[in-house]
């Protein structure tokens, strides 16, 4: 039985014994020949390399996890464009957060105005600066082209179920950035909550 040693990059070896299993080995006549004892060890430190018969290789890979908001919401400072008669106004609470795991990004933005607008049918927001750029997949990526679907609501009421809302992330009209747009039936908007899940290159 080959001896396996596990080492980490610091050269410090810390192990925990998980189990020891002893099994009898017999010949064809059921005569006991010897016992084979195997011990399972767990390494307690960082990214290990396994060495078997003097040959080394790393054997653990992990996903990269980035919390863009460091556990807190961030203040949105991008461009907000309303389509309709009167955009909502007054004091505005505008916050967002995002979380990245590997190449998948989860993004959510929340807007709350003091004064509702009138007869609005669409809102468009620029993707916050510093966020991971979306993968322009499927042959898309030219000006105004759609990239990812989302979900959420645009509503006049602070309570209750939000009205039907279509949400999409796409390329802006000058092909220089990305926008998130939501379309609803004509209403007097006061609150917005939009979510997008997208991939990076």
N, CA, C and O of each residue as an XYZ file, in Angstrom:
804
protein
N       0.855     -1.202      0.000
C       0.000      0.000      0.000
C       0.886      1.246      0.000
O       1.743      1.405      0.869
N       0.673      2.127     -0.982
C       1.494      3.335     -1.084
C       1.205      4.282      0.072
O       0.072      4.359      0.547
N       2.218      4.996      0.520
C       2.063      5.982      1.582
C       1.704      7.320      0.942
O       2.373      7.775      0.014
N       0.651      7.940      1.443
C       0.220      9.231      0.903
C       0.441     10.302      1.956
O       0.018     10.163      3.103
N       1.119     11.383      1.544
C       1.328     12.525      2.440
C       0.683     13.734      1.823
O       0.696     13.888      0.602
N       0.121     14.592      2.634
C      -0.532     15.809      2.142
C       0.196     17.000      2.735
O       0.440     17.046      3.940
N       0.547     17.966      1.890
C       1.247     19.144      2.376
C       0.532     20.380      1.876
O      -0.143     20.344      0.847
N       0.682     21.482      2.609
C       0.130     22.738      2.131
C       1.257     23.672      1.767
O       2.428     23.338      1.946
N       0.913     24.850      1.251
C       1.935     25.754      0.740
C       2.850     26.294      1.824
O       3.969     26.713      1.528
N       2.406     26.294      3.058
C       3.243     26.810      4.146
C       4.210     25.765      4.658
O       5.100     26.081      5.448
N       4.054     24.522      4.222
C       4.929     23.464      4.701
C       4.541     22.925      6.060
O       5.233     22.063      6.602
N       3.435     23.422      6.629
C       2.978     22.944      7.933
C       1.915     21.889      7.708
O       0.976     22.115      6.945
N       2.041     20.735      8.359
C       1.106     19.643      8.175
C       0.275     19.455      9.435
O       0.809     19.160     10.504
N      -1.023     19.626      9.302
C      -1.938     19.430     10.426
C      -3.017     18.474      9.959
O      -3.706     18.747      8.975
N      -3.172     17.341     10.662
C      -4.098     16.310     10.225
C      -5.078     15.938     11.327
O      -4.791     16.100     12.513
N      -6.227     15.443     10.920
C      -7.208     14.886     11.835
C      -7.533     13.482     11.367
O      -7.844     13.278     10.194
N      -7.465     12.509     12.269
C      -7.788     11.138     11.906
C      -9.304     10.981     11.848
O      -9.995     11.193     12.844
N      -9.818     10.608     10.674
C     -11.248     10.445     10.524
C     -11.696      9.029     10.859
O     -12.711      8.849     11.532
N     -10.946      8.009     10.395
C     -11.323      6.637     10.685
C     -10.172      5.687     10.399
O      -9.299      5.982      9.584
N     -10.177      4.554     11.069
C      -9.223      3.494     10.804
C     -10.006      2.218     10.578
O     -10.853      1.857     11.395
N      -9.734      1.529      9.479
C     -10.500      0.348      9.104
C      -9.550     -0.818      8.902
O      -8.648     -0.732      8.068
N      -9.725     -1.902      9.639
C      -8.895     -3.089      9.501
C      -9.725     -4.207      8.898
O     -10.791     -4.545      9.410
N      -9.223     -4.791      7.786
C      -9.955     -5.843      7.107
C      -9.068     -7.072      6.933
O      -7.883     -6.930      6.633
N      -9.623     -8.295      7.118
C      -8.835     -9.510      6.901
C      -8.686     -9.793      5.412
O      -9.582     -9.501      4.620
N      -7.531    -10.371      5.038
C      -7.299    -10.796      3.666
C      -7.061    -12.303      3.700
O      -6.154    -12.774      4.387
N      -7.877    -13.067      2.958
C      -7.790    -14.526      2.989
C      -7.503    -15.075      1.603
O      -7.752    -14.407      0.600
N      -6.962    -16.334      1.546
C      -6.731    -16.964      0.255
C      -7.990    -17.696     -0.201
O      -9.051    -17.567      0.410
N      -7.859    -18.474     -1.295
C      -9.031    -19.141     -1.864
C      -9.641    -20.169     -0.926
O     -10.812    -20.521     -1.068
N      -8.851    -20.659      0.043
C      -9.345    -21.662      1.003
C      -9.846    -21.018      2.288
O     -10.081    -21.704      3.283
N     -10.009    -19.679      2.264
C     -10.461    -18.908      3.428
C      -9.456    -18.938      4.576
O      -9.821    -18.753      5.737
N      -8.198    -19.171      4.244
C      -7.143    -19.128      5.258
C      -6.641    -17.699      5.381
O      -6.293    -17.067      4.384
N      -6.604    -17.182      6.634
C      -6.164    -15.809      6.871
C      -4.708    -15.643      6.476
O      -3.833    -16.358      6.964
N      -4.463    -14.708      5.602
C      -3.090    -14.445      5.166
C      -2.508    -13.275      5.958
O      -1.427    -13.391      6.535
N      -3.229    -12.139      5.986
C      -2.767    -10.957      6.712
C      -3.950    -10.016      6.899
O      -5.039    -10.261      6.381
N      -3.731     -8.967      7.624
C      -4.749     -7.922      7.754
C      -4.238     -6.654      7.098
O      -3.040     -6.369      7.104
N      -5.156     -5.905      6.538
C      -4.823     -4.651      5.853
C      -5.482     -3.516      6.613
O      -6.710     -3.440      6.660
N      -4.694     -2.633      7.208
C      -5.220     -1.515      7.989
C      -5.093     -0.224      7.190
O      -4.013      0.130      6.717
N      -6.216      0.468      7.051
C      -6.225      1.722      6.301
C      -6.751      2.833      7.195
O      -7.780      2.691      7.856
N      -6.031      3.926      7.201
C      -6.424      5.071      8.027
C      -6.715      6.264      7.138
O      -5.928      6.595      6.251
N      -7.845      6.908      7.377
C      -8.239      8.087      6.612
C      -7.891      9.325      7.423
O      -8.270      9.440      8.588
N      -7.167     10.250      6.801
C      -6.767     11.484      7.473
C      -7.352     12.673      6.746
O      -7.523     12.653      5.527
N      -7.655     13.697      7.499
C      -8.182     14.940      6.936
C      -7.192     16.058      7.237
O      -6.750     16.211      8.376
N      -6.843     16.841      6.217
C      -5.954     17.972      6.417
C      -6.762     19.178      6.892
O      -7.842     19.445      6.363
N      -6.253     19.903      7.877
C      -6.997     21.013      8.465
C      -6.571     22.383      7.942
O      -7.130     23.400      8.353
N      -5.583     22.424      7.038
C      -5.119     23.723      6.546
C      -5.440     23.886      5.079
O      -6.107     23.040      4.484
N      -4.951     25.008      4.473
C      -5.338     25.471      3.150
C      -5.080     24.545      1.975
O      -4.947     23.338      2.178
N      -5.005     25.050      0.778
C      -5.001     24.275     -0.454
C      -3.886     23.244     -0.477
O      -2.713     23.613     -0.521
N      -4.223     21.966     -0.449
C      -3.201     20.934     -0.332
C      -2.718     20.380     -1.668
O      -3.362     20.531     -2.707
N      -1.548     19.730     -1.594
C      -1.014     18.949     -2.706
C      -0.854     17.525     -2.216
O      -0.392     17.293     -1.098
N      -1.232     16.579     -3.045
C      -1.087     15.184     -2.641
C       0.154     14.588     -3.297
O       0.431     14.843     -4.469
N       0.905     13.784     -2.525
C       2.108     13.135     -3.034
C       1.920     11.632     -2.924
O       1.766     11.098     -1.825
N       1.931     10.952     -4.056
C       1.826      9.502     -4.068
C       3.002      8.947     -4.847
O       3.198      9.282     -6.015
N       3.802      8.078     -4.181
C       4.996      7.506     -4.811
C       5.899      8.582     -5.411
O       6.394      8.448     -6.530
N       6.102      9.660     -4.635
C       6.992     10.769     -4.975
C       6.512     11.631     -6.133
O       7.294     12.408     -6.681
N       5.246     11.511     -6.519
C       4.687     12.355     -7.583
C       3.641     13.282     -6.985
O       2.688     12.818     -6.360
N       3.808     14.584     -7.169
C       2.907     15.543     -6.535
C       1.920     16.163     -7.503
O       2.240     16.402     -8.668
N       0.711     16.423     -7.011
C      -0.291     17.146     -7.802
C      -1.329     17.737     -6.871
O      -1.683     17.142     -5.853
N      -1.822     18.940     -7.239
C      -2.899     19.549     -6.455
C      -4.201     18.867     -6.816
O      -4.400     18.473     -7.965
N      -5.090     18.724     -5.843
C      -6.305     17.966     -6.111
C      -7.568     18.640     -5.639
O      -8.640     18.040     -5.706
N      -7.477     19.898     -5.153
C      -8.691     20.592     -4.714
C      -8.822     21.879     -5.514
O      -7.878     22.664     -5.599
N     -10.003     22.095     -6.103
C     -10.310     23.366     -6.747
C     -11.543     23.958     -6.088
O     -12.432     23.220     -5.663
N     -11.609     25.269     -5.996
C     -12.741     25.925     -5.349
C     -13.259     27.060     -6.222
O     -12.521     27.596     -7.048
N     -14.524     27.429     -6.042
C     -15.099     28.570     -6.747
C     -14.673     29.859     -6.072
O     -14.531     29.910     -4.851
N     -14.471     30.902     -6.866
C     -14.164     32.210     -6.320
C     -15.460     32.865     -5.863
O     -16.432     32.908     -6.617
N     -15.483     33.369     -4.644
C     -16.683     34.027     -4.134
C     -16.333     35.466     -3.790
O     -15.427     35.719     -2.996
N     -17.042     36.396     -4.381
C     -16.805     37.814     -4.135
C     -18.111     38.450     -3.702
O     -19.108     38.367     -4.418
N     -18.118     39.081     -2.544
C     -19.309     39.807     -2.108
C     -19.081     41.264     -2.434
O     -18.322     41.944     -1.744
N     -19.737     41.760     -3.490
C     -19.492     43.115     -3.939
C     -19.880     44.162     -2.929
O     -19.362     45.278     -2.972
N     -20.789     43.834     -2.011
C     -21.248     44.824     -1.050
C     -20.623     44.629      0.328
O     -20.962     45.346      1.270
N     -19.714     43.664      0.451
C     -19.079     43.370      1.737
C     -20.113     43.170      2.840
O     -19.904     43.573      3.985
N     -21.231     42.542      2.477
C     -22.271     42.250      3.455
C     -23.268     43.372      3.645
O     -24.228     43.215      4.400
N     -23.068     44.506      2.978
C     -23.976     45.648      3.129
C     -24.454     46.117      1.765
O     -23.824     45.827      0.748
N     -25.565     46.841      1.742
C     -26.029     47.421      0.489
C     -25.194     48.643      0.136
O     -24.638     49.300      1.016
N     -25.109     48.943     -1.151
C     -24.358     50.087     -1.643
C     -25.327     51.130     -2.186
O     -26.457     50.802     -2.548
N     -24.893     52.367     -2.243
C     -25.721     53.439     -2.788
C     -25.560     53.498     -4.303
O     -24.448     53.616     -4.816
N     -26.674     53.415     -5.005
C     -26.636     53.459     -6.469
C     -26.438     54.897     -6.938
O     -27.099     55.818     -6.460
N     -25.514     55.072     -7.883
C     -25.245     56.419     -8.384
C     -25.245     56.462     -9.905
O     -24.691     57.384    -10.503
N     -25.872     55.456    -10.536
C     -25.930     55.433    -11.992
C     -27.031     56.327    -12.525
O     -27.622     57.113    -11.785
N     -27.303     56.200    -13.821
C     -28.305     57.014    -14.502
C     -29.643     56.285    -14.532
O     -29.713     55.127    -14.943
N     -30.711     56.965    -14.095
C     -32.064     56.416    -14.096
C     -32.897     57.196    -15.117
O     -32.970     58.423    -15.053
N     -33.521     56.487    -16.053
C     -34.338     57.131    -17.089
C     -35.747     56.551    -17.050
O     -35.936     55.337    -17.129
N     -36.731     57.439    -16.926
C     -38.136     57.027    -16.921
C     -38.784     57.377    -18.251
O     -38.494     58.420    -18.837
N     -39.671     56.492    -18.728
C     -40.465     56.757    -19.928
C     -41.916     56.932    -19.497
O     -42.488     56.029    -18.886
N     -42.515     58.067    -19.800
C     -43.892     58.324    -19.398
C     -44.151     59.800    -19.227
O     -43.347     60.642    -19.627
N     -45.285     60.101    -18.627
C     -45.696     61.502    -18.475
C     -44.862     62.232    -17.434
O     -44.295     63.286    -17.721
N     -44.779     61.674    -16.209
C     -44.037     62.335    -15.128
C     -43.243     61.302    -14.351
O     -43.804     60.319    -13.868
N     -41.948     61.516    -14.229
C     -41.106     60.604    -13.458
C     -41.354     60.802    -11.964
O     -41.702     61.909    -11.551
N     -41.185     59.765    -11.142
C     -41.291     59.953     -9.690
C     -40.211     60.915     -9.209
O     -39.190     61.093     -9.873
N     -40.437     61.533     -8.060
C     -39.512     62.588     -7.614
C     -39.413     62.606     -6.094
O     -39.885     61.699     -5.409
N     -38.782     63.673     -5.585
C     -38.614     63.833     -4.140
C     -37.449     63.010     -3.608
O     -36.626     62.513     -4.377
N     -37.388     62.872     -2.315
C     -36.317     62.115     -1.664
C     -36.269     60.690     -2.219
O     -37.296     60.021     -2.326
N     -35.074     60.240     -2.568
C     -34.915     58.927     -3.205
C     -33.930     58.067     -2.413
O     -32.793     58.469     -2.168
N     -34.381     56.889     -2.023
C     -33.481     55.875     -1.462
C     -33.133     54.927     -2.596
O     -34.018     54.262     -3.135
N     -31.857     54.852     -2.969
C     -31.441     54.033     -4.107
C     -30.260     53.157     -3.691
O     -29.146     53.643     -3.497
N     -30.521     51.880     -3.560
C     -29.524     50.950     -3.050
C     -29.431     49.713     -3.931
O     -30.387     49.344     -4.613
N     -28.263     49.081     -3.905
C     -28.102     47.837     -4.645
C     -27.071     46.963     -3.939
O     -26.330     47.429     -3.073
N     -27.035     45.708     -4.315
C     -25.974     44.806     -3.867
C     -25.746     43.781     -4.966
O     -26.619     43.535     -5.799
N     -24.562     43.189     -4.954
C     -24.328     42.070     -5.866
C     -23.414     41.054     -5.196
O     -22.646     41.371     -4.288
N     -23.525     39.851     -5.671
C     -22.749     38.747     -5.118
C     -22.280     37.899     -6.285
O     -23.083     37.533     -7.142
N     -20.996     37.582     -6.333
C     -20.459     36.783     -7.429
C     -19.922     35.466     -6.903
O     -19.147     35.439     -5.947
N     -20.333     34.376     -7.529
C     -19.791     33.056     -7.229
C     -19.269     32.490     -8.536
O     -20.045     32.202     -9.447
N     -17.969     32.331     -8.628
C     -17.383     31.892     -9.887
C     -17.671     32.908    -10.972
O     -17.281     34.068    -10.847
N     -18.349     32.495    -12.038
C     -18.675     33.394    -13.136
C     -20.143     33.803    -13.144
O     -20.625     34.377    -14.121
N     -20.852     33.510    -12.065
C     -22.261     33.874    -11.957
C     -22.424     35.064    -11.012
O     -21.909     35.053     -9.893
N     -23.141     36.082    -11.468
C     -23.340     37.307    -10.680
C     -24.824     37.467    -10.364
O     -25.674     37.355    -11.248
N     -25.122     37.729     -9.099
C     -26.485     37.996     -8.640
C     -26.559     39.486     -8.293
O     -25.790     39.973     -7.463
N     -27.479     40.199     -8.926
C     -27.575     41.649     -8.753
C     -29.007     42.030     -8.389
O     -29.961     41.517     -8.973
N     -29.149     42.937     -7.419
C     -30.476     43.433     -7.039
C     -30.388     44.925     -6.763
O     -29.436     45.391     -6.136
N     -31.382     45.675     -7.233
C     -31.429     47.113     -6.984
C     -32.815     47.494     -6.478
O     -33.824     46.949     -6.925
N     -32.849     48.446     -5.530
C     -34.105     48.886     -4.930
C     -34.161     50.411     -4.934
O     -33.234     51.078     -4.475
N     -35.260     50.953     -5.459
C     -35.479     52.403     -5.473
C     -36.785     52.705     -4.750
O     -37.768     51.977     -4.886
N     -36.780     53.795     -3.976
C     -38.003     54.222     -3.290
C     -38.056     55.744     -3.299
O     -37.204     56.414     -2.715
N     -39.079     56.280     -3.977
C     -39.248     57.727     -4.104
C     -40.263     58.238     -3.080
O     -41.128     57.496     -2.616
N     -40.138     59.511     -2.744
C     -41.101     60.134     -1.836
C     -42.403     60.474     -2.558
O     -43.485     60.400     -1.975
N     -42.283     60.847     -3.838
C     -43.463     61.267     -4.607
C     -43.604     60.407     -5.855
O     -42.657     60.273     -6.631
N     -44.779     59.828     -6.049
C     -45.017     58.950     -7.194
C     -45.051     59.751     -8.492
O     -45.377     60.938     -8.497
N     -44.711     59.085     -9.581
C     -44.792     59.706    -10.895
C     -46.197     59.547    -11.466
O     -47.156     59.302    -10.735
N     -46.299     59.692    -12.794
C     -47.612     59.564    -13.436
C     -47.450     58.957    -14.824
O     -46.586     59.372    -15.597
N     -48.286     57.975    -15.132
C     -48.359     57.352    -16.454
C     -46.996     56.951    -17.007
O     -46.661     57.281    -18.145
N     -46.212     56.239    -16.202
C     -44.908     55.737    -16.651
C     -45.030     54.285    -17.095
O     -45.786     53.508    -16.511
N     -44.286     53.928    -18.124
C     -44.351     52.563    -18.660
C     -42.998     51.842    -18.664
O     -42.946     50.638    -18.914
N     -41.905     52.562    -18.390
C     -40.592     51.921    -18.441
C     -39.583     52.680    -17.590
O     -39.648     53.902    -17.461
N     -38.641     51.924    -17.010
C     -37.492     52.497    -16.332
C     -36.245     51.809    -16.862
O     -36.245     50.596    -17.072
N     -35.178     52.581    -17.080
C     -33.888     52.035    -17.504
C     -32.801     52.555    -16.575
O     -32.771     53.737    -16.234
N     -31.911     51.659    -16.170
C     -30.837     52.025    -15.248
C     -29.510     51.506    -15.793
O     -29.439     50.385    -16.298
N     -28.472     52.309    -15.692
C     -27.152     51.839    -16.089
C     -26.613     50.866    -15.040
O     -26.856     51.022    -13.844
N     -25.877     49.863    -15.513
C     -25.244     48.926    -14.589
C     -24.224     49.693    -13.755
O     -23.419     50.433    -14.321
N     -24.228     49.544    -12.418
C     -23.305     50.309    -11.578
C     -21.844     50.114    -11.990
O     -21.438     49.013    -12.362
N     -21.070     51.180    -11.920
C     -19.650     51.087    -12.255
C     -18.952     50.168    -11.259
O     -19.307     50.130    -10.081
N     -17.980     49.446    -11.731
C     -17.245     48.530    -10.866
C     -17.818     47.130    -10.821
O     -17.185     46.219    -10.286
N     -19.019     46.942    -11.379
C     -19.605     45.604    -11.403
C     -18.964     44.777    -12.503
O     -18.504     45.332    -13.501
N     -18.924     43.454    -12.339
C     -18.359     42.598    -13.383
C     -19.118     42.766    -14.699
O     -20.347     42.844    -14.702
N     -18.394     42.822    -15.810
C     -19.028     42.979    -17.117
C     -19.734     41.693    -17.522
O     -19.180     40.608    -17.340
N     -20.941     41.788    -18.065
C     -21.665     40.592    -18.501
C     -20.995     39.920    -19.699
O     -20.381     40.583    -20.535
N     -21.119     38.617    -19.768
C     -20.690     37.872    -20.940
C     -21.696     38.118    -22.063
O     -22.891     37.885    -21.882
N     -21.227     38.585    -23.216
C     -22.099     38.824    -24.365
C     -22.166     37.529    -25.175
O     -21.421     37.340    -26.137
N     -23.056     36.661    -24.773
C     -23.087     35.309    -25.318
C     -24.167     35.149    -26.384
O     -25.000     36.036    -26.572
N     -24.147     34.025    -27.072
C     -25.168     33.718    -28.060
C     -25.115     34.591    -29.292
O     -26.114     34.703    -30.003
N     -23.974     35.220    -29.573
C     -23.875     36.092    -30.740
C     -24.421     37.481    -30.512
O     -24.398     38.303    -31.427
N     -24.921     37.776    -29.301
C     -25.451     39.104    -28.993
C     -24.335     40.015    -28.488
O     -23.233     39.552    -28.191
N     -24.622     41.289    -28.394
C     -23.645     42.219    -27.854
C     -23.538     43.519    -28.617
O     -22.762     44.394    -28.233
N     -24.302     43.671    -29.696
C     -24.314     44.938    -30.423
C     -25.222     45.922    -29.691
O     -25.919     45.548    -28.747
N     -25.213     47.165    -30.123
C     -26.019     48.217    -29.495
C     -27.480     47.810    -29.399
O     -28.065     47.323    -30.366
N     -28.059     48.012    -28.232
C     -29.476     47.762    -27.935
C     -29.870     46.282    -27.865
O     -31.047     45.982    -27.667
N     -28.941     45.366    -28.019
C     -29.301     43.956    -27.996
C     -29.499     43.441    -26.573
O     -28.794     43.836    -25.645
N     -30.475     42.553    -26.429
C     -30.794     41.963    -25.122
C     -29.796     40.852    -24.786
O     -29.351     40.121    -25.671
N     -29.447     40.731    -23.495
C     -28.500     39.709    -23.060
C     -29.102     38.733    -22.048
O     -28.992     37.519    -22.222
N     -29.743     39.256    -20.985
C     -30.238     38.404    -19.906
C     -31.617     38.856    -19.443
O     -31.912     40.051    -19.414
N     -32.450     37.900    -19.083
C     -33.753     38.214    -18.485
C     -33.605     38.394    -16.985
O     -32.669     37.875    -16.379
N     -34.532     39.132    -16.387
C     -34.537     39.320    -14.945
C     -35.946     39.202    -14.397
O     -36.848     38.700    -15.068
N     -36.125     39.667    -13.179
C     -37.448     39.659    -12.559
C     -37.511     40.793    -11.551
O     -36.487     41.396    -11.231
N     -38.713     41.089    -11.045
C     -38.877     42.168    -10.078
C     -40.183     42.897    -10.314
O     -41.112     42.351    -10.909
N     -40.251     44.145     -9.841
C     -41.488     44.906     -9.995
C     -41.209     46.406    -10.020
O     -40.221     46.890     -9.467
N     -42.119     47.125    -10.683
C     -42.232     48.581    -10.606
C     -43.657     48.819    -10.143
O     -44.591     48.290    -10.745
N     -43.852     49.617     -9.068
C     -45.194     49.721     -8.493
C     -45.426     51.103     -7.899
O     -44.489     51.832     -7.574
N     -46.700     51.437     -7.770
C     -47.081     52.701     -7.125
C     -47.293     52.509     -5.628
O     -47.244     53.470     -4.861
N     -47.528     51.270     -5.214
C     -47.822     50.987     -3.803
C     -46.614     50.403     -3.090
O     -45.822     49.671     -3.685
N     -46.478     50.734     -1.806
C     -45.388     50.193     -0.996
C     -45.708     48.805     -0.461
O     -44.815     48.100      0.008
N     -46.972     48.409     -0.526
C     -47.387     47.112      0.003
C     -48.130     46.315     -1.072
O     -48.446     46.837     -2.141
N     -48.399     45.065     -0.777
C     -49.160     44.232     -1.701
C     -48.286     43.611     -2.783
O     -47.065     43.771     -2.795
N     -48.942     42.903     -3.685
C     -48.255     42.238     -4.780
C     -48.012     43.217     -5.921
O     -48.918     43.950     -6.319
N     -46.786     43.228     -6.448
C     -46.459     44.136     -7.538
C     -47.093     43.706     -8.844
O     -47.393     42.526     -9.021
N     -47.305     44.639     -9.765
C     -47.919     44.313    -11.057
C     -46.933     43.558    -11.954
O     -45.734     43.507    -11.679
N     -47.467     42.975    -13.031
C     -46.624     42.256    -13.979
C     -45.550     43.183    -14.533
O     -45.842     44.289    -14.988
N     -44.304     42.720    -14.488
C     -43.170     43.543    -14.912
C     -42.202     42.685    -15.720
O     -41.832     41.593    -15.290
N     -41.797     43.168    -16.869
C     -40.785     42.477    -17.679
C     -39.437     43.168    -17.473
O     -39.330     44.389    -17.585
N     -38.406     42.365    -17.169
C     -37.084     42.907    -16.848
C     -36.038     42.272    -17.765
O     -36.053     41.061    -17.983
N     -35.137     43.087    -18.297
C     -34.091     42.574    -19.178
C     -32.818     43.393    -19.003
O     -32.878     44.597    -18.754
N     -31.663     42.737    -19.134
C     -30.377     43.436    -19.199
C     -29.887     43.376    -20.641
O     -29.945     42.330    -21.288
N     -29.403     44.517    -21.135
C     -28.914     44.557    -22.506
C     -27.790     45.558    -22.678
O     -27.318     46.162    -21.715
N     -27.373     45.722    -23.918
C     -26.322     46.675    -24.268
C     -26.967     48.034    -24.508
O     -28.071     48.110    -25.046
N     -26.291     49.100    -24.115
C     -26.877     50.432    -24.318
C     -26.847     50.834    -25.794
O     -26.281     50.128    -26.628
N     -27.459     51.972    -26.104
C     -27.648     52.386    -27.498
C     -26.358     52.771    -28.202
O     -26.314     52.807    -29.432
N     -25.300     53.062    -27.439
C     -24.015     53.435    -28.050
C     -22.994     52.308    -27.984
O     -21.834     52.487    -28.356
N     -23.432     51.141    -27.507
C     -22.560     49.964    -27.403
C     -21.327     50.242    -26.538
O     -20.224     49.780    -26.829
N     -21.549     51.016    -25.460
C     -20.438     51.377    -24.571
C     -20.664     50.920    -23.130
O     -19.821     51.177    -22.270
N     -21.769     50.257    -22.853
C     -22.077     49.835    -21.489
C     -23.343     48.999    -21.481
O     -23.803     48.529    -22.522
N     -23.903     48.820    -20.283
C     -25.041     47.926    -20.122
C     -26.153     48.618    -19.341
O     -25.888     49.430    -18.455
N     -27.395     48.290    -19.677
C     -28.541     48.856    -18.983
C     -29.486     47.743    -18.556
O     -29.535     46.672    -19.160
N     -30.230     48.028    -17.504
C     -31.283     47.139    -17.035
C     -32.593     47.896    -17.208
O     -32.744     49.009    -16.706
N     -33.527     47.296    -17.912
C     -34.795     47.963    -18.198
C     -35.961     47.133    -17.693
O     -35.914     45.903    -17.705
N     -37.008     47.814    -17.249
C     -38.234     47.151    -16.801
C     -39.424     47.840    -17.446
O     -39.497     49.069    -17.481
N     -40.357     47.042    -17.956
C     -41.546     47.560    -18.639
C     -42.786     47.113    -17.885
O     -42.906     45.946    -17.512
N     -43.712     48.045    -17.659
C     -44.976     47.745    -16.976
C     -46.119     48.440    -17.704
O     -45.897     49.285    -18.571
N     -47.335     48.075    -17.342
C     -48.486     48.844    -17.826
C     -48.423     50.231    -17.200
O     -47.845     50.395    -16.126
N     -48.998     51.216    -17.843
C     -48.944     52.597    -17.370
C     -49.405     52.706    -15.915
O     -50.497     52.261    -15.563
N     -48.545     53.312    -15.069
C     -48.881     53.479    -13.656
C     -48.154     54.687    -13.085
O     -47.381     55.353    -13.773
N     -48.422     54.953    -11.807
C     -47.768     56.057    -11.096
C     -46.671     55.460    -10.206
O     -46.927     55.162     -9.039
N     -45.468     55.283    -10.730
C     -44.439     54.529    -10.012
C     -43.871     55.257     -8.801
O     -43.670     56.471     -8.812
N     -43.619     54.474     -7.760
C     -42.969     55.019     -6.585
C     -41.865     54.096     -6.072
O     -40.868     54.570     -5.527
N     -42.035     52.780     -6.241
C     -41.024     51.821     -5.759
C     -40.605     50.892     -6.897
O     -41.401     50.546     -7.769
N     -39.335     50.501     -6.860
C     -38.770     49.615     -7.881
C     -37.882     48.595     -7.189
O     -37.109     48.941     -6.296
N     -37.992     47.341     -7.600
C     -37.067     46.313     -7.134
C     -36.795     45.384     -8.306
O     -37.702     44.694     -8.772
N     -35.563     45.357     -8.785
C     -35.202     44.567     -9.961
C     -34.037     43.629     -9.634
O     -33.129     43.977     -8.879
N     -34.091     42.433    -10.221
C     -33.059     41.417    -10.015
C     -32.588     40.875    -11.356
O     -33.387     40.664    -12.268
N     -31.295     40.655    -11.462
C     -30.709     40.044    -12.651
C     -29.669     39.018    -12.206
O     -28.876     39.279    -11.302
N     -29.680     37.856    -12.843
C     -28.611     36.871    -12.670
C     -27.927     36.740    -14.024
O     -28.573     36.407    -15.018
N     -26.630     37.000    -14.067
C     -25.933     36.925    -15.344
C     -24.545     36.307    -15.187
O     -24.048     36.123    -14.075
N     -23.935     35.994    -16.324
C     -22.611     35.386    -16.306
C     -21.551     36.377    -16.782
O     -21.838     37.305    -17.538
N     -20.329     36.160    -16.326
C     -19.201     36.946    -16.786
C     -18.340     36.083    -17.710
O     -18.492     34.863    -17.758
N     -17.451     36.724    -18.426
C     -16.601     35.986    -19.364
C     -15.618     35.096    -18.624
O     -14.821     34.399    -19.253
